[in-house]
Amino acid sequence: MEIPENVEYEYEVEVKEELTAKQIGLNVLVFSTPCLVQAMEIAALRCVEPYLPNTHTTVGTGICIKHLKATPLGDKVKVKARLIKADVPKLEFEVEAWDYKGKVGEGKHYRYIVEKKRFEDKIREMMK
């Protein structure tokens, strides 16, 4: 399996109330850091999905980001993931996010390619 480096994917999300820091116990209606991380993971996953066989997917193994500024309720955040290293099955991404006023976040995200059935079997075994 070969995945070309420097492939990119952009993902846009509107900041709705369920994506704000209010949902994690803070009384502020701004895009939460956990939701920024989630958007970055989605962009990275979608970046490489077209290159994977139907029997495989990727799982997140690490993330190191800076959340640089607040984005208020109603604004949109655009997230970009770029594959910077493909040492299959290990993948390393550069992730960035912006709103209309500038950069919101940046960092690195790591994923690992797994066979879906084998991974799901392991999860089922863990649940016994």
Summary of the structure (lengths in Angstrom):
residues: 128
radius of gyration: 15.9
end to end distance: 32.8
largest distance: 49.0
contacts: 388
relative contact order: 0.24
helix: 29%
strand: 46%
